[in-house]
Amino acid sequence: QVQLVESGGGLVQPGGSLSLSCAASLRISQIYIMGWYRQAPGKQRELVATMTRGVTTNYADSVKGRFTISGDNAKNTLFLQMNSLKPEDTAVYYCHARLHVFASSDWGQGTQVTVSS
């Protein structure tokens, strides 16, 4: 299992930027896949971005070109840099990890991101 703690959410105006952090209990390079998901009110949780083995990244079409996922192995931390934020990006953002291919999913507690003028 991987323990995950998110931070960095908040209120931002449309067009603004915000950075989320996810502190993990293991080095990112030891974790098969990590990522960010989000859940807006009344909607299902959806994938935002993933990083496999600390290298390969994948993004939802809705955030490509605006969000960047990255990791700092020395600090056991995953980041999500969010630029050009839109009101539709408003959601609770969750950090996710699977230690290996057959492991169950681990989730952080979530952090609220609100994009509003």
Backbone bond lengths (Angstrom), bond angles and torsions (degrees), N, CA, C in turn:
res aa  C-N    CA-C-N  psi(-1)  N-CA   C-N-CA  omega(-1)  CA-C   N-CA-C  phi
1 Q - - - 1.458 - - 1.517 110.88 -
2 V 1.329 114.90 153.80 1.460 121.87 178.45 1.526 108.04 -123.75
3 Q 1.319 116.09 127.74 1.467 119.76 174.68 1.526 108.47 -88.58
4 L 1.325 115.54 136.77 1.459 121.50 -175.30 1.523 110.22 -131.82
5 V 1.326 116.24 135.63 1.458 121.22 177.95 1.523 108.90 -133.00
6 E 1.347 115.80 116.61 1.461 120.17 -179.86 1.520 111.02 -89.52
7 S 1.335 114.70 156.98 1.456 121.46 172.50 1.516 108.19 -156.03
8 G 1.341 115.70 163.78 1.457 119.72 173.12 1.508 116.37 107.36
9 G 1.316 118.51 -2.26 1.447 118.99 178.82 1.513 111.75 -70.94
10 G 1.349 115.73 173.91 1.448 119.58 178.43 1.511 111.99 162.37
11 L 1.320 114.60 -165.08 1.460 122.58 -179.44 1.526 108.96 -104.17
12 V 1.328 116.35 131.88 1.460 120.85 -179.89 1.525 108.33 -142.68
13 Q 1.313 116.15 150.53 1.460 120.90 178.85 1.527 110.70 -79.04
14 P 1.318 117.96 154.39 1.470 120.48 175.80 1.524 110.42 -54.55
15 G 1.324 114.66 137.49 1.458 120.64 -176.80 1.510 113.97 89.26
16 G 1.321 116.73 -9.33 1.452 121.19 -178.61 1.511 113.09 -83.57
17 S 1.334 114.92 -176.58 1.462 121.55 -177.66 1.521 110.46 -127.79
18 L 1.315 114.29 155.20 1.460 121.29 178.28 1.523 107.45 -153.29
19 S 1.312 116.16 146.49 1.458 120.34 178.21 1.515 109.94 -122.10
20 L 1.316 116.54 129.80 1.452 122.70 176.87 1.524 110.08 -104.86
21 S 1.321 115.44 147.22 1.467 121.30 176.93 1.516 109.48 -125.17
22 C 1.326 115.21 148.88 1.461 121.40 177.31 1.527 107.22 -135.14
23 A 1.327 115.86 108.87 1.450 120.72 178.14 1.522 109.28 -85.69
24 A 1.330 115.45 124.31 1.464 121.27 -178.16 1.523 110.58 -105.31
25 S 1.329 115.83 158.10 1.463 120.24 -179.48 1.519 112.17 -85.23
26 L 1.347 117.05 -3.89 1.458 122.00 177.82 1.515 109.32 -132.29
27 R 1.327 116.22 164.65 1.460 119.95 174.33 1.530 109.38 -66.39
28 I 1.307 115.80 140.51 1.458 121.06 -177.97 1.520 111.10 -57.53
29 S 1.313 117.32 -36.07 1.459 121.18 -177.85 1.532 111.90 -66.86
30 Q 1.339 117.18 -16.79 1.455 121.19 178.63 1.532 112.55 -88.38
31 I 1.308 116.51 -9.81 1.458 121.86 -174.29 1.522 109.74 -101.67
32 Y 1.322 115.72 130.79 1.465 120.34 -176.06 1.531 111.14 -59.18
33 I 1.321 117.25 -52.72 1.454 120.13 -178.61 1.527 109.64 -146.42
34 M 1.325 114.56 138.81 1.460 121.29 173.67 1.514 108.02 -130.60
35 G 1.317 115.78 158.87 1.445 116.99 179.42 1.511 113.59 -172.67
36 W 1.299 114.41 -178.86 1.457 123.10 177.65 1.518 108.96 -121.37
37 Y 1.321 115.25 134.63 1.443 123.40 173.24 1.527 107.45 -123.55
38 R 1.315 116.34 163.67 1.454 119.70 176.47 1.524 110.46 -142.80
39 Q 1.331 114.19 153.98 1.456 120.08 179.24 1.516 109.03 -138.54
40 A 1.327 114.93 115.99 1.460 121.22 176.83 1.527 108.82 -89.66
41 P 1.329 117.70 157.98 1.470 120.47 -179.79 1.525 111.57 -55.64
42 G 1.315 116.23 129.51 1.451 121.21 177.75 1.511 115.07 77.26
43 K 1.322 116.97 4.98 1.469 120.13 -178.54 1.519 110.44 -121.79
44 Q 1.332 114.84 162.59 1.452 119.95 177.40 1.529 110.81 -77.22
45 R 1.321 114.94 155.73 1.457 119.53 175.56 1.525 108.62 -65.94
46 E 1.334 116.12 136.12 1.461 120.24 -177.91 1.518 111.46 -130.45
47 L 1.320 114.35 152.24 1.458 120.84 179.05 1.522 110.50 -70.93
48 V 1.316 116.14 138.19 1.463 121.98 174.96 1.526 109.41 -107.12
49 A 1.318 116.04 -55.86 1.467 120.51 -177.88 1.523 108.98 -160.45
50 T 1.322 116.06 149.18 1.463 121.03 176.97 1.519 110.97 -133.39
51 M 1.328 114.51 158.97 1.458 121.53 175.41 1.517 107.01 -135.57
52 T 1.327 116.75 121.38 1.459 121.85 -177.52 1.518 109.65 -100.80
53 R 1.320 114.88 127.56 1.475 122.41 179.34 1.524 111.26 52.24
54 G 1.286 116.64 31.38 1.455 122.05 176.24 1.509 114.96 71.11
55 V 1.346 116.08 11.50 1.465 118.60 -173.81 1.525 112.53 -130.26
56 T 1.316 117.28 -60.51 1.458 122.10 -171.82 1.524 110.97 -81.15
57 T 1.330 115.60 126.95 1.458 120.14 -177.95 1.527 111.84 -109.85
58 N 1.321 114.54 154.86 1.456 121.61 178.64 1.520 108.13 -146.15
59 Y 1.332 116.85 141.06 1.459 120.82 -176.04 1.531 111.46 -130.57
60 A 1.306 115.61 148.60 1.453 120.34 169.40 1.524 108.25 -68.23
61 D 1.328 116.84 146.23 1.464 120.04 -178.85 1.526 111.98 -56.89
62 S 1.312 116.09 -33.72 1.463 120.63 -175.42 1.525 113.46 -68.19
63 V 1.340 117.99 -16.93 1.465 120.08 -177.96 1.526 113.23 -117.91
64 K 1.323 117.07 -4.38 1.475 119.78 -179.56 1.518 110.96 -57.29
65 G 1.326 115.22 134.53 1.457 120.63 -179.77 1.516 113.89 84.92
66 R 1.342 117.02 -11.09 1.466 120.18 179.97 1.535 111.64 -116.13
67 F 1.306 117.25 -35.54 1.470 121.90 -177.90 1.525 109.75 -108.43
68 T 1.335 114.90 147.78 1.452 120.43 176.27 1.519 109.83 -133.71
69 I 1.326 116.46 126.57 1.455 121.57 176.02 1.521 108.20 -98.58
70 S 1.333 115.64 138.27 1.454 119.78 179.76 1.520 108.68 -152.93
71 G 1.329 114.81 169.21 1.462 118.72 -179.16 1.510 112.15 -141.34
72 D 1.315 115.47 151.33 1.455 122.47 174.24 1.527 106.31 -118.63
73 N 1.321 116.01 101.23 1.458 120.38 -174.81 1.530 112.09 -62.94
74 A 1.328 116.34 -37.06 1.461 120.35 -178.43 1.522 112.16 -65.06
75 K 1.342 115.59 -29.22 1.463 120.33 -179.08 1.525 112.42 -103.01
76 N 1.329 117.17 5.36 1.471 121.03 -179.52 1.530 111.28 53.14
77 T 1.323 117.36 38.94 1.459 120.56 -172.47 1.516 111.95 -127.47
78 L 1.325 115.11 135.14 1.457 123.30 174.29 1.522 107.95 -104.62
79 F 1.319 116.63 141.04 1.453 121.34 -178.47 1.530 110.76 -121.87
80 L 1.313 114.39 156.99 1.456 120.99 169.34 1.525 107.07 -136.55
81 Q 1.318 116.01 108.97 1.456 121.35 176.59 1.525 107.64 -90.75
82 M 1.314 116.10 122.08 1.459 121.43 -176.44 1.523 109.12 -116.18
83 N 1.319 116.67 117.25 1.465 122.97 178.41 1.515 110.27 -116.11
84 S 1.322 115.49 164.03 1.474 121.68 178.36 1.526 110.81 49.06
85 L 1.298 115.92 48.90 1.462 120.73 -175.24 1.520 111.91 -66.58
86 K 1.324 114.86 145.05 1.461 122.61 -178.75 1.534 108.94 -119.73
87 P 1.311 117.79 157.20 1.473 119.82 177.40 1.531 112.33 -55.24
88 E 1.319 116.81 -32.81 1.463 119.90 -179.68 1.524 112.97 -72.37
89 D 1.324 118.23 -5.74 1.466 121.74 173.36 1.530 111.59 -82.78
90 T 1.319 116.33 -7.09 1.461 120.48 179.31 1.520 110.75 -61.98
91 A 1.329 115.84 124.96 1.464 121.45 -176.97 1.521 109.48 -178.39
92 V 1.317 115.18 170.70 1.459 120.43 166.47 1.530 106.58 -88.02
93 Y 1.302 116.04 126.91 1.456 121.75 -178.12 1.530 109.53 -101.92
94 Y 1.329 115.13 130.19 1.449 121.56 -177.21 1.522 110.59 -117.07
95 C 1.302 115.51 138.17 1.453 122.04 171.62 1.527 108.23 -87.16
96 H 1.311 115.79 140.38 1.464 121.86 -175.81 1.527 109.73 -132.16
97 A 1.320 115.58 148.48 1.465 120.10 176.18 1.520 110.33 -151.46
98 R 1.312 114.61 146.83 1.464 121.32 168.06 1.514 107.01 -129.31
99 L 1.334 115.91 121.53 1.458 120.28 -172.04 1.533 111.86 -63.83
100 H 1.309 116.68 -40.35 1.463 121.04 175.67 1.523 108.02 -145.54
101 V 1.321 116.32 177.35 1.461 121.93 -171.28 1.523 111.81 -56.71
102 F 1.322 117.83 -39.06 1.462 120.77 -175.15 1.526 113.12 -99.50
103 A 1.323 116.33 8.44 1.464 119.70 -178.80 1.526 110.57 -77.91
104 S 1.299 115.79 157.44 1.466 120.69 173.39 1.524 108.76 -76.97
105 S 1.312 115.70 164.42 1.458 120.64 -178.74 1.518 111.21 -79.87
106 D 1.308 115.45 141.84 1.460 122.81 171.80 1.524 108.50 -113.62
107 W 1.334 115.71 141.76 1.464 120.49 -176.40 1.521 110.74 -129.19
108 G 1.325 114.85 148.77 1.442 120.12 170.10 1.524 109.75 -82.52
109 Q 1.329 115.55 -178.82 1.459 120.64 -175.90 1.528 112.44 -81.34
110 G 1.321 117.20 -14.57 1.455 121.35 179.63 1.518 112.69 94.16
111 T 1.329 115.26 150.09 1.457 121.33 176.82 1.535 108.32 -138.78
112 Q 1.320 116.03 135.07 1.466 121.22 -175.03 1.523 110.80 -80.92
113 V 1.324 115.20 131.68 1.460 122.41 171.84 1.521 107.63 -120.10
114 T 1.323 116.41 123.00 1.458 121.68 179.69 1.520 109.19 -122.91
115 V 1.325 115.26 124.13 1.460 121.01 179.06 1.523 107.34 -112.10
116 S 1.318 114.73 110.13 1.462 119.47 -174.20 1.513 110.20 -159.27
117 S 1.335 115.41 147.78 1.463 120.19 175.98 1.527 110.28 -93.19
